[in-house]
Amino acid sequence: MRTGKMKLIASAVTMIALFSGSAAHAFTAGDYYLPVSAEAKAITGDIQIDDFSIRFEAGATMKFAELVAETFEVDGKELPASVYRVAQPADPALKDGQHLCGNGDVSYIVYWMAVPEQVTIGVFTGDKAPRNDTESCKAYIYKNR
């Protein structure tokens, strides 16, 4: 009987941990996306995102240091988003040696869903967290795999 209660408690704790994230975190560990935009096809290829890092088709991975915001302004509208500070800013070479930004080290990565079934990744340089999409170095669009 005691073992049954322990399993029930462990299951409840697991369920709470799985469902306690905020609405802005619609992504789960290991979400895969296929490129839609021409730049995403040419530069990043397929990507994998979770709350800790982003991995590009060519194998480069960028780890996130912290979540700094859960909303972001896109085309003048505040949307749920994940605004991450990159742990080690860089501008990695991806497909065919092309760089993620091309204008300096990427220090923030933001992802949001403005259209159902699509995610946009904005990459940003600079020391301050970006507040809107107009500040991006580049933006890439993907669809669910």
Rosetta blueprint (number, residue, H / E / L):
1 M L
2 R H
3 T H
4 G H
5 K H
6 M H
7 K H
8 L H
9 I H
10 A H
11 S H
12 A H
13 V H
14 T H
15 M H
16 I H
17 A H
18 L H
19 F H
20 S L
21 G L
22 S L
23 A L
24 A L
25 H L
26 A L
27 F L
28 T L
29 A L
30 G L
31 D E
32 Y E
33 Y E
34 L E
35 P E
36 V L
37 S L
38 A H
39 E H
40 A H
41 K H
42 A H
43 I H
44 T H
45 G L
46 D L
47 I E
48 Q E
49 I E
50 D L
51 D L
52 F L
53 S E
54 I E
55 R E
56 F E
57 E L
58 A L
59 G L
60 A L
61 T E
62 M E
63 K E
64 F E
65 A E
66 E E
67 L E
68 V E
69 A E
70 E E
71 T E
72 F E
73 E E
74 V E
75 D L
76 G L
77 K E
78 E E
79 L E
80 P E
81 A E
82 S E
83 V E
84 Y E
85 R E
86 V E
87 A E
88 Q E
89 P E
90 A E
91 D L
92 P L
93 A E
94 L L
95 K H
96 D H
97 G H
98 Q L
99 H E
100 L L
101 C L
102 G L
103 N L
104 G L
105 D L
106 V E
107 S E
108 Y E
109 I E
110 V E
111 Y E
112 W E
113 M L
114 A L
115 V L
116 P L
117 E L
118 Q E
119 V E
120 T E
121 I E
122 G E
123 V E
124 F E
125 T L
126 G L
127 D L
128 K L
129 A L
130 P L
131 R L
132 N E
133 D H
134 T H
135 E H
136 S L
137 C L
138 K E
139 A E
140 Y E
141 I E
142 Y E
143 K E
144 N E
145 R L
